[in-house]
Amino acid sequence: MNKKTPVSILQEMMVKQGTSPNYELIHNGGGSHQNIFTYQVTCGGFSASGTGRCKKDAKHEAATAMLETIAKHSALPQLPATPCESPVRTPLPMTLPVAPKSPANVPFRNTIGELQELCSTNNLDDPQYKEISDVGPPHARIFTVQCLVSTFVEEGIAKTKKQAKHEAARKMLERISDIVPDDPNAIDSTDDENQKREQMASKIAIARYPFLSMVHSETGKSKINWGLKVVNFHQRLKNYFEDDKRNNVLEKLDALSDLAKQCQNDMSKDNFLKLKQEFESIQLNTAPDIHEIGYGDTETQAEVSALEKIIQTMKFFLQ
């Protein structure tokens, strides 16, 4: 059987004495990002107050403080800290989750909106929220909300569902912000000349074949589709092109492939291990990225090897 709340206990106690407690809302902090309410209760010549995130919590706190005051002056046993929990469909955990306290004077941050925007920008699935726990006594409920983005899961705990949802979104933001790069187009190179050459080649390629790239500088959006699964990589590039453009690209790739093979045939190869070889990395800014590494005895051999691998990979994705 449920034990009575502090408000009902105080009410019955005062009714037996021919009076009733008088509650007064002395601070109304509603409408701001930090809802703080304070109730003052007077009865039997005593006065006490209580504060909470909602009016109901504040009223219960005030009644609890009044009962403790009456017990102290009347030499009665102290009131337990909280009444017995209400029965629920599932058993309560041995220890209740603790809601983190929000620091004072911290401006409100719409983490739910920020997370939604981050997912939209990076082609991730929309965040999914699910209430997984609601425990505690009626005047001090603790809510746990789960946030799911792709395969990532975070939980938020708070005294209200809305705060728990914001807390879960905040944790998810911190987690995936480290994964999504701030500048996905940045080139990491210590050789200034090579960097300038690569940047110029990229600009020429994008200007000549704009449909090959998902990067649009005017939108400022990331070219990377973080919501794309590896199992669908081979379909993404193929489905992006119209049939005539895709066939045209395949014809040019076949020609490049033949040229690369001829270049390889003109190079001498040794069938024994060497202590040092040249490696060359080539990356195409497609969606998804195509990245291949070639190696050879010289830098030219390594570059041709990487180019041939790039061509074969593109043909595989487009066919």
NORDAMO-V934149 format. One record per backbone hydrogen bond with DSSP energy under -1.0 kcal/mol. CO is the residue of the C=O (numbers start at 0). NH is the residue of the N-H. Records with the same first field share a line. If there is no record, write none. Layout:
# NORDAMO-V934149
CO->NH ; NH
This chain:
# NORDAMO-V934149
4->8
5->9
6->10
7->11
8->12
9->13
10->14
11->15
13->18
14->17
21->41
23->39
26->37
35->28
36->51
37->25 ; 26
38->49
39->23
40->47
41->21
42->45
45->42
47->40
49->38
51->36
53->57
54->58
55->59
56->60
57->61
58->62
59->63
60->64
61->65
62->66
63->67
64->68
65->69
66->70
67->71
68->72
69->73
70->75
108->110
109->113
110->114
111->115
112->116
113->117
114->118
115->119
116->120
117->121
118->123
119->122
121->225
127->147
129->145
132->143
134->141
136->139
141->134
142->157
143->131 ; 132
144->155
145->129
146->153
147->127
148->151
151->148
153->146
155->144
157->142
159->163
160->164
161->165
162->166
163->167
164->168
165->169
166->170
167->171
168->172
169->173
170->174
171->175
172->176
175->179
182->185
190->194
191->195
192->196
193->197
194->198
195->199
196->200
197->201
198->202
199->203
200->204
201->205
202->206
203->207
204->208
208->211
209->212
215->218 ; 219
223->225
224->227
228->231
229->232
231->235
232->236
234->238
241->245
242->246
243->247
244->248
245->249
246->250
247->251
248->252
249->253
250->254
251->255
252->256
253->257
254->258
255->259
256->260
257->261
258->262
259->263
260->264
261->265
263->266
277->295
279->293
281->291
283->285 ; 289
289->283
291->281
293->279
295->277
297->301
298->302
299->303
300->304
301->305
302->306
303->307
304->308
305->309
306->310
307->311
308->312
309->313
310->314
311->315
312->316
313->317
314->318
